[in-house]
Amino acid sequence: MKTTTYAQLTQTPNTQQLNSAYEIISNETLEECSFNGLTIAGSLFSLSVFKGIAFKDCVFYGTKFENCMFTDCSFENCSFQFSQVDFCQFTGSLFAQCNWDFAPIHKSEFQYCNLDFHTTYQVGHEDKENKLNQCFGYQDDQNLHEAKNRLVLKAA
């Protein structure tokens, strides 16, 4: 099984691995990379910046994101289980076919994002202090294709 430590983050000085089970990623910047089929379990991402990161078929289990910024990122067919998103900012990001099982989103902001039905529900249901600003929703493959094209055109 690939984990964040295995995939890339072992070379960064602020990454700690405790007992091979819990990772702390703090004050890091990740740019322009893809993670496919990655499992991130029992990790804390704090005060980190993600730019142009693509997560596809990833599982976030028991993971906490706090005070992180996501710009032009995509989450496709990702599963958030027993995870938590607090005080994060998502700008120009895509959420497609994501599942949120016992994974609350609190006091986070979404701007110019494309959100699937489950993510839209999770953002609106969990915390009234979450903010949605000019976000798009879709429910079928045609609208998903158009949402991806908007991200590609915006990046160009």
Backbone hydrogen bonds in HBPLUS format (Angstrom, degrees):
<---DONOR---> <-ACCEPTOR-->    atom                        ^
c    i                          cat <-CA-CA->   ^        H-A-AA   ^      H-
h    n   atom  resd res      DA  || num        DHA   H-A  angle D-A-AA Bond
n    s   type  num  typ     dist DA aas  dist angle  dist       angle   num
A0039-THR N   A0002-LYS O   3.26 MM  37  6.23 169.4  2.27 152.1 154.7     1
A0007-ALA N   A0003-THR O   2.83 MM   4  5.98 160.2  1.87 155.6 162.0     2
A0008-GLN N   A0004-THR O   3.09 MM   4  6.15 172.8  2.09 155.1 155.0     3
A0009-LEU N   A0004-THR O   3.22 MM   5  6.04 157.7  2.27 151.3 150.1     4
A0012-THR N   A0009-LEU O   3.40 MM   3  5.65 166.0  2.42 108.4 112.5     5
A0015-THR N   A0012-THR O   3.38 MM   3  5.76 164.2  2.40 117.2 118.0     6
A0016-GLN N   A0024-ILE O   3.20 MM   8  5.34 158.0  2.25 140.7 147.4     7
A0024-ILE N   A0016-GLN O   3.13 MM   8  5.34 155.0  2.20 142.3 148.6     8
A0018-LEU N   A0022-TYR O   3.00 MM   4  5.40 172.4  2.00 158.5 160.1     9
A0021-ALA N   A0018-LEU O   3.11 MM   3  6.18 174.4  2.11 132.3 133.3    10
A0022-TYR N   A0018-LEU O   3.33 MM   4  5.40 167.3  2.35 147.7 151.1    11
A0044-LEU N   A0023-GLU O   2.83 MM  21  6.24 156.3  1.89 158.9 167.0    12
A0025-ILE N   A0044-LEU O   2.77 MM  19  6.09 173.7  1.77 172.8 175.0    13
A0046-SER N   A0025-ILE O   2.85 MM  21  6.27 162.2  1.88 158.1 163.7    14
A0027-ASN N   A0046-SER O   3.06 MM  19  6.61 147.2  2.17 151.0 161.1    15
A0049-VAL N   A0028-GLU O   2.81 MM  21  6.26 159.5  1.85 156.8 163.4    16
A0030-LEU N   A0049-VAL O   2.88 MM  19  6.30 161.1  1.91 163.5 167.9    17
A0051-LYS N   A0030-LEU O   2.87 MM  21  6.24 163.3  1.89 160.8 166.5    18
A0032-GLU N   A0051-LYS O   2.78 MM  19  6.22 147.7  1.88 156.5 166.4    19
A0054-ALA N   A0033-CYS O   3.00 MM  21  6.43 160.0  2.04 150.5 156.8    20
A0035-PHE N   A0054-ALA O   2.74 MM  19  6.11 163.6  1.77 172.4 176.4    21
A0056-LYS N   A0035-PHE O   2.89 MM  21  6.25 165.5  1.91 165.7 167.8    22
A0037-GLY N   A0056-LYS O   2.82 MM  19  6.30 160.0  1.86 159.1 166.0    23
A0059-VAL N   A0038-LEU O   2.91 MM  21  6.41 155.2  1.97 153.4 161.1    24
A0040-ILE N   A0059-VAL O   2.77 MM  19  6.11 171.5  1.77 173.2 175.5    25
A0061-TYR N   A0040-ILE O   2.80 MM  21  6.13 157.4  1.85 152.3 160.0    26
A0042-GLY N   A0061-TYR O   2.77 MM  19  6.33 151.6  1.85 154.2 164.0    27
A0064-LYS N   A0043-SER O   2.85 MM  21  6.31 161.4  1.89 158.5 163.9    28
A0045-PHE N   A0064-LYS O   2.79 MM  19  6.16 167.8  1.81 167.4 171.7    29
A0066-GLU N   A0045-PHE O   2.86 MM  21  6.29 162.3  1.89 166.8 172.7    30
A0047-LEU N   A0066-GLU O   3.11 MM  19  6.62 149.1  2.20 152.7 162.0    31
A0069-MET N   A0048-SER O   2.97 MM  21  6.49 155.8  2.03 154.8 162.7    32
A0050-PHE N   A0069-MET O   2.77 MM  19  6.08 163.4  1.80 166.0 171.7    33
A0071-THR N   A0050-PHE O   2.84 MM  21  6.24 165.2  1.87 164.5 169.3    34
A0052-GLY N   A0071-THR O   2.85 MM  19  6.27 166.2  1.87 165.7 170.5    35
A0074-SER N   A0053-ILE O   2.91 MM  21  6.47 153.7  1.98 153.2 158.8    36
A0055-PHE N   A0074-SER O   2.74 MM  19  5.92 175.5  1.74 159.6 161.2    37
A0076-GLU N   A0055-PHE O   2.84 MM  21  6.23 167.1  1.86 164.3 166.8    38
A0057-ASP N   A0076-GLU O   2.87 MM  19  6.29 159.3  1.91 163.7 170.8    39
A0079-SER N   A0058-CYS O   2.93 MM  21  6.42 155.6  1.99 155.1 163.2    40
A0060-PHE N   A0079-SER O   2.76 MM  19  6.10 171.4  1.77 170.7 173.2    41
A0081-GLN N   A0060-PHE O   2.82 MM  21  6.12 167.3  1.84 161.7 166.1    42
A0062-GLY N   A0081-GLN O   2.86 MM  19  6.35 161.3  1.90 160.6 167.0    43
A0084-GLN N   A0063-THR O   2.86 MM  21  6.38 150.9  1.95 154.9 160.1    44
A0065-PHE N   A0084-GLN O   2.83 MM  19  6.21 161.9  1.86 159.2 164.8    45
A0086-ASP N   A0065-PHE O   2.82 MM  21  6.17 168.9  1.83 165.3 168.9    46
A0067-ASN N   A0086-ASP O   3.01 MM  19  6.52 149.0  2.11 149.0 158.8    47
A0089-GLN N   A0068-CYS O   2.93 MM  21  6.42 157.3  1.98 157.5 165.0    48
A0070-PHE N   A0089-GLN O   2.74 MM  19  6.09 163.7  1.77 165.2 171.0    49
A0091-THR N   A0070-PHE O   2.80 MM  21  6.20 162.7  1.83 166.1 172.0    50
A0072-ASP N   A0091-THR O   2.82 MM  19  6.24 162.2  1.85 162.4 168.5    51
A0094-LEU N   A0073-CYS O   2.86 MM  21  6.36 151.7  1.94 148.7 157.9    52
A0075-PHE N   A0094-LEU O   2.74 MM  19  6.01 153.5  1.81 152.1 161.1    53
A0096-ALA N   A0075-PHE O   2.83 MM  21  6.18 169.0  1.84 160.5 163.0    54
A0077-ASN N   A0096-ALA O   2.71 MM  19  6.03 163.8  1.73 161.9 167.8    55
A0099-ASN N   A0078-CYS O   2.95 MM  21  6.48 152.8  2.03 153.1 161.9    56
A0080-PHE N   A0099-ASN O   2.80 MM  19  6.02 172.6  1.81 158.7 161.1    57
A0101-ASP N   A0080-PHE O   2.80 MM  21  6.13 160.3  1.84 164.4 170.8    58
A0082-PHE N   A0101-ASP O   2.84 MM  19  6.28 161.6  1.88 165.3 170.5    59
A0085-VAL N   A0104-PRO O   3.02 MM  19  6.40 157.6  2.08 156.7 162.6    60
A0106-HIS N   A0085-VAL O   2.76 MM  21  6.17 165.2  1.78 167.4 172.3    61
A0087-PHE N   A0106-HIS O   3.00 MM  19  6.42 150.4  2.08 153.0 162.4    62
A0109-GLU N   A0088-CYS O   2.86 MM  21  6.36 157.6  1.91 158.1 165.5    63
A0090-PHE N   A0109-GLU O   2.76 MM  19  6.11 162.2  1.79 162.0 168.4    64
A0111-GLN N   A0090-PHE O   2.81 MM  21  6.21 164.6  1.83 163.8 169.1    65
A0092-GLY N   A0111-GLN O   2.87 MM  19  6.34 157.6  1.92 156.9 164.4    66
A0114-ASN N   A0093-SER O   2.90 MM  21  6.35 155.3  1.96 153.6 161.9    67
A0095-PHE N   A0114-ASN O   2.82 MM  19  6.16 157.3  1.87 166.7 174.3    68
A0116-ASP N   A0095-PHE O   3.01 MM  21  5.78 116.0  2.43 131.9 149.3    69
A0131-LYS N   A0108-SER O   2.88 MM  23  6.38 157.2  1.93 152.5 160.0    70
A0110-PHE N   A0131-LYS O   2.76 MM  21  6.04 160.5  1.80 158.7 165.2    71
A0133-ASN N   A0110-PHE O   2.80 MM  23  6.14 156.4  1.85 165.8 171.3    72
A0112-TYR N   A0133-ASN O   2.96 MM  21  6.40 158.1  2.01 165.1 170.1    73
A0136-PHE N   A0113-CYS O   2.72 MM  23  6.17 161.1  1.76 160.5 167.1    74
A0115-LEU N   A0136-PHE O   2.71 MM  21  6.09 167.0  1.72 168.5 168.0    75
A0120-THR N   A0116-ASP O   2.97 MM   4  6.14 165.3  1.99 156.4 161.1    76
A0121-TYR N   A0117-PHE O   2.94 MM   4  6.14 162.0  1.98 152.3 157.1    77
A0122-GLN N   A0118-HIS O   2.93 MM   4  6.11 161.9  1.96 145.8 151.2    78
A0123-VAL N   A0119-THR O   2.89 MM   4  6.07 161.6  1.92 155.6 159.7    79
A0124-GLY N   A0120-THR O   3.08 MM   4  6.24 163.4  2.11 148.6 153.0    80
A0125-HIS N   A0121-TYR O   2.73 MM   4  5.67 150.4  1.82 154.5 163.0    81
A0126-GLU N   A0122-GLN O   3.23 MM   4  5.85 166.3  2.25 139.0 142.3    82
A0130-ASN N   A0127-ASP O   3.19 MM   3  5.72 169.8  2.20 115.2 117.7    83
A0144-LEU N   A0140-ASP O   3.01 MM   4  6.27 149.0  2.11 147.2 157.0    84
A0145-HIS N   A0141-ASP O   2.92 MM   4  6.14 156.4  1.97 147.3 152.6    85
A0146-GLU N   A0142-GLN O   3.07 MM   4  6.39 156.9  2.13 147.7 153.7    86
A0147-ALA N   A0143-ASN O   2.90 MM   4  6.12 150.9  1.99 143.3 151.6    87
A0148-LYS N   A0144-LEU O   2.94 MM   4  6.25 158.1  1.99 153.6 158.6    88
A0149-ASN N   A0145-HIS O   3.01 MM   4  6.29 153.2  2.09 144.7 152.3    89
A0150-ARG N   A0146-GLU O   3.00 MM   4  6.31 148.7  2.10 145.9 153.8    90
A0151-LEU N   A0147-ALA O   3.21 MM   4  6.58 152.2  2.29 145.6 152.1    91
A0152-VAL N   A0148-LYS O   3.00 MM   4  6.33 155.9  2.06 149.3 156.1    92
A0153-LEU N   A0149-ASN O   2.85 MM   4  6.03 165.8  1.87 154.7 158.3    93
A0154-LYS N   A0150-ARG O   2.93 MM   4  5.98 153.4  2.00 142.2 150.0    94
A0155-ALA N   A0151-LEU O   2.98 MM   4  6.15 150.7  2.07 143.4 150.8    95
A0156-ALA N   A0152-VAL O   3.12 MM   4  6.33 138.1  2.31 141.8 152.3    96
